[in-house]
Structures are given as C-alpha cells and as structure tokens.
C-alpha cells in the first residue's frame, strides 16, 4: 500500500504524463481538423460551369405537314425523330433497343410489347396501349410507313400497358419494325394537327414562327431550341447554310449533289438500297451469263466512293453490310470486286464473240449487246451512277444508252416496259424484307414466274431460309444491288457532332451530345 509520502512523490510524474497525453490529443485534433478541412475543400470544389444554351435554326417545307403520318417531303420527315420516338430504336447494326417500350416477348405469329408505368409524353401523361394501337393504325395507313408495316396485320390492346402485334408472314426480326412514331391517342387526325409525342423537343408556333423547344426534363442538351426556317428550294440548302440562315439540315442524297465546303458532314446509315432493275422481257438479259457478266463488271466501290462521296456502302446482296442480317445470311467470302476478265469470258461463252472495232460493242448469233438504261433526271446522284455503270459495262463490250427522264415520264416508261435496265432506290423495311421487289413497288420487270419470285414467297411462308434464298438470288440476279446509301447531316463548322451514339436512320439521335465551339459563343444565337 502506498503512503501519503509516496503518493506525493509520484504526483509530479503523473502530471507530466497527463500533460503529455493532453498535448498528443491536441495535436491529433489539429491534424484531424486539417484533414477534414482538406477533404471538405476537395468535396466543395466548384463544378464545371454549365454549357451555354444555344438556339439553332433548321429548314423545313412550310407547304408540307409536320405531322409524321402526313408529311411527304424528306426535309420534314428528317425532323420527326426530334419530336417522336418509337417503341424501339435501332443501333447501326440494326440491334433493337427499347425506347417507349420496356420489353417484348415473341410467339409464332405475334409479338407482345410491354409499356412503362411512368409518363413519357411531352404533356406528362403516360403512354398506354390505346396510344400505341392508334399510332400503329395511323402509320399503317400512311404513305411513309405502310411498306414498313406491311407484314403487321393487326395491333390489339391486351391491357392498358400491353399490346400484341400479329403478323401475316413468317419473316424473322419482327421487333425491328416497331420504330414508327408513338403519339397520343386522337392527336394526329389530320395533316394540320400536331400530335403529342415523346421526343426530346416539343413543337409550338410563336408569332407565326415554328419552334422546337427542348423538353423541360432534358438537362443535358446544349441545344435549347430549334427555329424552323421555311425553304422552297431544297437545292439551295447548302447556300442557305453558308449564309447563316440555317445551322444544319439532313440530305437524302437524291437531288442536286451537295458540295464539300467548310460545313461538317456526318454520315448515318439507313435502309435505302440503290439498285439497277432488269426487264425480264429484254432478250439479251434472259441469259444468266449476261446478267452475271454485268454484275461482275459494275464498279460498285466507285459508285459508293465517287458518286456518293463515301456516304454509301457497296453490296452485291440486297442486305446492308454491317447489319446483323447481312452477317447471319451472306457468305463470308462475298465481294464487290470488279472482274472484267471473267465478265468477258462469260459473254464469250454465251456467244457474244465479235467486238466492233469502232464502238467496242459485242455481238454474236444472239444479236448485239446494246442496252437502254432508264434513269430519273431529277436526281443528280442517279445520273452520275448511270454514267459510272455505262463506263464499266463498256469495258467488257456492253453498250449502254442512258435515257434520262423527269420523274413522271420515268415512271410511265417503267410501267410501259420501255427499258432494258433502270436505276431505282427503295427503302427496305428494318427487318430486311425484300417483298418490295416481289410484288411490291420495286417489282418492275420481275416476272411472277421467275425462280427468285417463287423462292421469296417460300421465305415469307417460313419454308425457305434467307440464306438459301440469297443462293438462288446470286444465280438468277433478278435485279442488281449497287449501294446502300446513308443520310447525311450537314451542319455549320462550329457545331461538333460526335459519331458515337448514332442510331440507324436517325441523324438526331445524339443531339444531346452536340457541342458548340468558342466561335459560336460570340454569335447571336448563344446565351448563358
């Protein structure tokens, strides 16, 4: 036991010990406070300043409707994806992604779509099965979507959030067809009505000016609004862009060629096939060797690279290269390579052995190889394509006379059969269906008794695969695929449009990622 004396003797040591502990605690608190302060400084560092909000201008045809089911011009049609969305969108390889829909299930002759329970229309209301059925019926009866939806016989509401689509054929890839615009029930009754949609922008008319305004729930896009500028001549769009009257537009590469300038161009794949049709009643074209020689001699890569300035993809098959359908059905060794030697050999085998010294055109017991190529004169791209084909076929001794006619006369000549070959373009449905060529709007010159026609009927019935049909197609060549063209977004140089985030046939799918350079910060259409 300690005595008082011992306790007093130990006191000074205890004091020193307690003082030392207090000092250490104080230092710990100081360091802790400093660390906490540094952490707080890191956590409260100012975030990046918000992007300047930009008001842009785009062209539209004032004489045409902006209702997606009534518009007829490509200019107005290109704006629709800003206002409306489909049940699904497609990646550039045609892989479907849910947009308005949540999911789907597929059965033998039908496909059921499930809708979300949250509001997605621009007015805040939820999309219901009644809206989807109404939208389908409007699209099915429209000129723009009727071919795309030809194989869907019915859409029926199973519940407020479930819709079943029934199909009249057995073609695969059905969900890829469900990209038509979804609008609110009974809001798209006429060409003058403006439907309520689910897109990133909402249309309004402000003192006779048509404006697309970004939805309030979009906090990402730098493009706050888009004022629509009426234009009457689409051939002058590039000039209008260069003078600053508009900031961007979409070209479908149909009319006058767009020249490269200081503007930026972004190429977006779509389902439009440029092809050369064949009149099955043309005597020399009834021979398989002649058709094979023509296909081997056409320089498709030149058409894609030179005529379409790289905004197209060459293909010897009627499926878009790079798509899931192409990869799954086309032989791995498929090539667009030109082979003039083999083409000449095939013509010799068919009896076209004589070559005129002056014209270079082949002839034989079956006559002279002179063909008429019909083309629509209203498309500069088609006329240049015709010249390219003429030059290619001349190298193997096939003489081609180009007959360039205005559209109405061009259609009449096709109807009357006054041609050997013709240049055309068709938008193929997103599921890869070729029915347009076999009974549809692009079937000029194809006999209903031909092997290819009959084979396609078996494909739609589900008794022949697409791969097997393409083998038959490769032999018969009822028409010549040339290139799948792209749509081209043309915009002012100070607008940066990333190529990532693109969707198939939608030039505005990544508009939320568009950025403006410093030059635009001083322009009149930019505000903080």
Secondary structure, 3 states (H helix, E strand, C coil): CCCHHHHHHHHHHHHHHHHHHHHHHHHHHHHHHHHHHHHHHHHCCCCCCCCCEEEEEEEECCCCCCCCCCCCCHHHHHCHHHHCCCCEEECCCCCEEECCEEEEEECCCEEEEEECCCECCCCCCECCHHHHHHHHHHHHCCCCCCCCCCCEEEEEEEECCEEEEEECCCCCCHHHHCCCCCCCCCCCCCCCCCCCCCCCEEEEEECCEEEEEECCCCCCCCEEEEEEEECCCHHHHHHHHHCCCCCEEEECCCCCCCCCCCCEEEEEEEEEEEEEEECCCCHHHHCHHHHHHHHHHCCHHHHHHHHCCCCEEECCCCCCCCCHHHHHHCCCCCCCCCCHHHHHHHHHHCCCCEECCCCCCEEECCEECEEEEEEECCCHHHHHHHHHHHHHHHCCCCEEEEEEECHHHHHHHHHHCCCCEEEEEEECCCCCCCCCCCCCCCCCCCCCCCHHHHHHHHHHHCCCCHHHHHHHHHHHCCEEEEEEEEEEEEECCCEECCCCCCECCECCCCHHHCEECHHHHCCCCEEC
